[in-house]
Amino acid sequence: MGNVSYQSPIYLQVREIVRAKIEQGEYPPCTAIPSENELAEMYGINRQTVRNAIGSLVNEGLLRRVPGKGVYVLGQKIQRDLEELNGFSQTMRDKNVKPSFKVVTKALRRAGEKYSLLFGIQPDDDIFYIKRLCCGDAEPVSIEETYIPYYVVPKMEGIDLSVFSLYEIYDFYGINVERARQTLDLVRLEQNDARMLGIDAEMQVMLFECSTYDDKGRMVEFNRCYARGDKCNFSVHFNKVLPSLRGDG
């Protein structure tokens, strides 16, 4: 039974073995651990004992069960002011809307000239390209294209983006997102993307382009979000500048 002995209840021993593998990085954040059947076979014990051990770690907040998919590793979250930087999932939940995603494309590619300049990396360095359809209460709201340098989250290839939001992934991998710069434009989508979003190709959508930086000043993400104008609105907050600060006396 490997490291399992009879000095303490077996499910507690399995719990601590799994905990150690999480802490040592063998089971990285946002990735699935072996199935209950695999763990039971690995340690020569019954499945119910494994289930008890995993359930204990789920209750602690170290693991997350996802029906139909498996059990995933969580990580230590960084405290963040969500009024300043919100991801799609948090924004939807704040409006009592259930967020969901469909990953259209997830690929590793060369940065090339454009993205090497954006991220301050070499043209031959790798970046992740992720294209997702974002829905609120199962209705298409926006299409996102996201570019992330490989060095930021090297494990991204093995992470299920329908289970974890990008902000959760950044939290678990110690990426402290601090600020973002965003621009807004109006554009028309290509026919396939318009169809995916459930609109006519002649209809204009809002294009938000966002560059996101961490607390080390590194640009860690570039995002394009094509949002349906009939499903989204946005607000801008202004602070009054005092006359003395404007030099008006």
For each residue, the residues with C-beta under 8 A, 3 or more apart:
1: 4 5 43 44 45
2: 17 42 43 44
3: 13 17 43
4: 1 10 13 14 17 43 44 45
5: 1 8 13
6: 10
7: 13
8: 5 12 13
9: 12 13
10: 4 6 13 14 45 49
11: 14 15 49 50 52 53 56
12: 8 9 15 16 53 56
13: 3 4 5 7 8 9 10 16 17
14: 4 10 11 17 18 39 43 45 49 50 53
15: 11 12 18 19 53 54 56 57
16: 12 13 19 20
17: 2 3 4 13 14 20 21 43
18: 14 15 21 22 27 33 39 53 54 57 63
19: 15 16 22 23 57 62
20: 16 17 23 24
21: 17 18 24 26 27 33
22: 18 19 25 26 27 62 73
23: 19 20
24: 20 21
25: 22 28
26: 21 22
27: 18 21 22 31 33 73
28: 25 31 73 155 158
29: 73 74 75 155 169 172 173
30: 72 73 74 75 155 159 160 163 164 168 169 172 173
31: 27 28 72 73 155 158 159
32: 69 70 71 72 73 160
33: 18 21 27 39 54 63 70 71 72 73
34: 38 39 42
35: 38 39 70 71
36: 39 40 47 50 51 54 71
37: 40 41 47
38: 34 35 41 42
39: 14 18 33 34 35 36 42 43 50 54
40: 36 37 43 44 45 46 47 49 50
41: 37 38 44
42: 2 34 38 39
43: 1 2 3 4 14 17 39 40 50
44: 1 2 4 40 41
45: 1 4 10 14 40 49 50
46: 40 49 50
47: 36 37 40 50 51
48: 51 52
49: 10 11 14 40 45 46 52 53
50: 11 14 36 39 40 43 45 46 47 53 54
51: 36 47 48 54 55
52: 11 48 49 55 56
53: 11 12 14 15 18 49 50 56 57
54: 15 18 33 36 39 50 51 57 58 63 65 71
55: 51 52 58 59
56: 11 12 15 52 53 59 60
57: 15 18 19 53 54 60 62 63
58: 54 55 61 62 63 64 65 71
59: 55 56
60: 56 57 63
61: 58 74
62: 19 22 57 58 73 74
63: 18 33 54 57 58 60 71 72 73 74
64: 58 71 72 74 163
65: 54 58 70 71
66: 69 70 71 72 160 163
67:
68:
69: 32 66 72 160 163
70: 32 33 35 65 66
71: 32 33 35 36 54 58 63 64 65 66
72: 30 31 32 33 63 64 66 69 160 163 164
73: 22 27 28 29 30 31 32 33 62 63
74: 29 30 61 62 63 64 172
75: 29 30 171 172 173
76: 171 172
77: 168 171 172
78: 171 174 176
79:
80: 84 85 167 171 176 177
81: 84 85
82: 85 86 90
83: 86
84: 80 81
85: 80 81 82 167 177 178 179 180 212
86: 82 83 90 91 94
87: 90 91 165 166 167
88: 91 92 99 101 134 142 144 165
89: 92 93 99 165 167
90: 82 86 87 93 94 165 167
91: 86 87 88 94 95
92: 88 89 95 97 98 99 136
93: 89 90 96 97 98 99
94: 86 90 91
95: 91 92 136
96: 93
97: 92 93 136 137
98: 92 93 136 137 138
99: 88 89 92 93 134 135 136
100: 134 135 138 162
101: 88 132 133 134 135 161 162
102: 132 133 135 162
103: 106 130 131 132 161 162
104: 131 132 133 143 196
105: 129 130 131
106: 103 128 129 130 131 157 161
107: 128 129
108: 126 127 128 129 150 157
109: 112 126 127 128 129
110: 123 124 125 126 127
111: 114 115 116 119 121 122 123 124 125 126 127 149
112: 109 115 116 123
113: 116 117 123
114: 111 117 118
115: 111 112 118 119 121 127 147 222
116: 111 112 113 119 120 121 122 123 125
117: 113 114 120
118: 114 115 147 211 219 222
119: 111 115 116 127 147 149 219 222
120: 116 117 218 219
121: 111 115 116 125 127 149 151
122: 111 116 125
123: 110 111 112 113 116
124: 110 111
125: 110 111 116 121 122 149 150 151
126: 108 109 110 111 149 150
127: 108 109 110 111 115 119 121 147 148 149 150
128: 106 107 108 109 146 147 148 149 150 153 156 157
129: 105 106 107 108 109 145 146 147
130: 103 105 106 144 145 146 147 148 161
131: 103 104 105 106 143 144 145 146
132: 101 102 103 104 143 144 146 161
133: 101 102 104 140 142 143 196 197
134: 88 99 100 101 140 141 142 143 144 225
135: 99 100 101 102 138 139 140 141
136: 92 95 97 98 99 139 141 231
137: 97 98
138: 98 100 135
139: 135 136 198 231
140: 133 134 135 196 197 198 228 231
141: 134 135 136 227 228 231 232
142: 88 133 134 197 225 226 227 228 231 232
143: 104 131 132 133 134 189 193 196 197 225 226
144: 88 130 131 132 134 223 224 225 226
145: 129 130 131 223 224 225
146: 128 129 130 131 132 166 221 222 223 224
147: 115 118 119 127 128 129 130 221 222 223
148: 127 128 130 152 153 156 166 220 221
149: 111 119 121 125 126 127 128 152 220
150: 108 125 126 127 128 154 156
151: 121 125 154
152: 148 149 173 175 218 220 221
153: 128 148 156 159 169 170 173 175
154: 150 151
155: 28 29 30 31 158 159 173
156: 128 148 150 153 159 169
157: 106 108 128
158: 28 31 155
159: 30 31 153 155 156 163 164 169
160: 30 32 66 69 72 163 164
161: 101 103 106 130 132 164 166
162: 100 101 102 103
163: 30 64 66 69 72 159 160
164: 30 72 159 160 161 168 169 172
165: 87 88 89 90 168 169
166: 87 146 148 161 169 170 221
167: 80 85 87 89 90 170 171 177
168: 30 77 164 165 171 172
169: 29 30 153 156 159 164 165 166 172 173 175
170: 153 166 167 173 175 176 177 220
171: 75 76 77 78 80 167 168 175
172: 29 30 74 75 76 77 164 168 169
173: 29 30 75 152 153 155 169 170
174: 78
175: 152 153 169 170 171 214 220
176: 78 80 170 214 215
177: 80 85 167 170 180 212 213 214 220
178: 85 213 214 215
179: 85 212 213
180: 85 177 210 211 212 213
181: 210 211 213
182: 208 209 210 211
183: 208 209 210
184: 206 207 208 234
185: 206 207 209
186: 204 205 206 207
187: 204 205 207 226
188: 194 201 202 203 204 205
189: 143 193 194 197 199 201 205 226
190: 193 194 201
191: 194 195 201
192: 195 196
193: 143 189 190 196 197 226
194: 188 189 190 191 197 199 200 201 203
195: 191 192 198 201
196: 104 133 140 143 192 193
197: 133 140 142 143 189 193 194 205 226 228
198: 139 140 195 228
199: 189 194 203 205 228
200: 194 203
201: 188 189 190 191 194 195
202: 188
203: 188 194 199 200 229
204: 186 187 188 229
205: 186 187 188 189 197 199 226 227 228 229
206: 184 185 186 226 227 228 229 232 234
207: 184 185 186 187 224 225 226 227
208: 182 183 184 223 224 225 227
209: 182 183 185 222 223 224 225
210: 180 181 182 183 221 222 223 224 225
211: 118 180 181 182 219 221 222
212: 85 177 179 180 219 220 221 222 223
213: 177 178 179 180 181 217 218 219 220
214: 175 176 177 178 217 218 220
215: 176 178
216:
217: 213 214
218: 120 152 213 214
219: 118 119 120 211 212 213 222
220: 148 149 152 170 175 177 212 213 214
221: 146 147 148 152 166 210 211 212
222: 115 118 119 146 147 209 210 211 212 219
223: 144 145 146 147 208 209 210 212
224: 144 145 146 207 208 209 210
225: 134 142 143 144 145 207 208 209 210
226: 142 143 144 187 189 193 197 205 206 207
227: 141 142 205 206 207 208 231 232
228: 140 141 142 197 198 199 205 206 231 232
229: 203 204 205 206 232
230:
231: 136 139 140 141 142 227 228
232: 141 142 206 227 228 229
233:
234: 184 206
235:
236:
237:
238:
239:
240:
241: 245 246
242: 245 246
243: 246 248 249
244: 247 248 249
245: 241 242
246: 241 242 243
247: 244
248: 243 244
249: 243 244
